[in-house]
Amino acid sequence: MDFLAKRRKRRLLKALTKAQELYNSNKYLKAIRLYELVLDLIDESETRRQVSAYEKIGEMYAELDLYLDAREAYQAAVAADPNRGDLRFSLAVCHKELQESDEAKSEFAHAFWLNSDDAYVLRRGASYLKSNGFADIAENWTERAEKLDSQESWSDERE
């Protein structure tokens, strides 16, 4: 690794550490700025780090009720890793908060499909959906979670 690459990596790690400290201290605007700097420092091949930075930025904007900005961050995260149900769910929440009902339903459907084998996630998602006006979608999530639970208890009995 050459000198510039090492220097860049040190700057990246230092910025990540400081950004996480600011995040943990609820200093979201400062943390967002640092995570944006981190995105400039991350090599394009480091998808996992990019997704993580976009996810943190989305979380902080959502905490600040800045759902338009949160939506953009989650869209970038989903574009980089379209198979993460939790990111799709967070994006759906942003759409819901922005009163983009069709987009919210579409992302909730993606999240359901990606999380369809995790009863715990399905139950948590169903609870959120039910309390936020998506009872019809929540019912599907609950039914799937119950089916998974019954399959698990049946396989436990066989062993």
LINLIN-V497896 format. One record per backbone hydrogen bond with DSSP energy under -1.0 kcal/mol. CO is the residue of the C=O (numbers start at 1). NH is the residue of the N-H. If there is no record, write none. Layout:
BEGIN
co=CO nh=NH
co=CO nh=NH
END
This chain:
BEGIN
co=2 nh=6
co=3 nh=7
co=4 nh=8
co=5 nh=9
co=6 nh=10
co=7 nh=11
co=8 nh=12
co=9 nh=13
co=10 nh=14
co=11 nh=15
co=12 nh=16
co=13 nh=17
co=14 nh=18
co=15 nh=19
co=16 nh=20
co=17 nh=21
co=18 nh=22
co=19 nh=23
co=20 nh=24
co=21 nh=25
co=22 nh=27
co=23 nh=26
co=26 nh=28
co=27 nh=31
co=28 nh=32
co=29 nh=33
co=30 nh=34
co=31 nh=35
co=32 nh=36
co=33 nh=37
co=34 nh=38
co=35 nh=39
co=36 nh=40
co=37 nh=41
co=38 nh=42
co=43 nh=46
co=45 nh=47
co=46 nh=50
co=47 nh=51
co=48 nh=52
co=49 nh=53
co=50 nh=54
co=51 nh=55
co=52 nh=56
co=53 nh=57
co=54 nh=58
co=55 nh=59
co=56 nh=60
co=57 nh=61
co=58 nh=62
co=59 nh=63
co=60 nh=64
co=61 nh=66
co=62 nh=65
co=66 nh=70
co=67 nh=71
co=68 nh=72
co=69 nh=73
co=70 nh=74
co=71 nh=75
co=72 nh=76
co=73 nh=77
co=74 nh=78
co=75 nh=79
co=76 nh=80
co=77 nh=81
co=81 nh=84
co=84 nh=88
co=85 nh=89
co=86 nh=90
co=87 nh=91
co=88 nh=92
co=89 nh=93
co=90 nh=94
co=91 nh=95
co=92 nh=96
co=93 nh=97
co=94 nh=98
co=95 nh=100
co=96 nh=99
co=100 nh=104
co=101 nh=105
co=102 nh=106
co=103 nh=107
co=104 nh=108
co=105 nh=109
co=106 nh=110
co=107 nh=111
co=108 nh=112
co=109 nh=113
co=110 nh=114
co=111 nh=115
co=115 nh=118
co=118 nh=122
co=119 nh=123
co=120 nh=124
co=121 nh=125
co=122 nh=126
co=123 nh=127
co=124 nh=128
co=125 nh=129
co=126 nh=130
co=127 nh=131
co=129 nh=134
co=130 nh=133
co=134 nh=138
co=135 nh=139
co=137 nh=141
co=138 nh=142
co=139 nh=143
co=140 nh=144
co=141 nh=145
co=142 nh=146
co=143 nh=147
co=144 nh=148
co=145 nh=149
co=146 nh=150
co=147 nh=151
co=148 nh=152
co=149 nh=153
co=150 nh=154
co=151 nh=155
co=152 nh=156
co=153 nh=157
co=154 nh=158
END
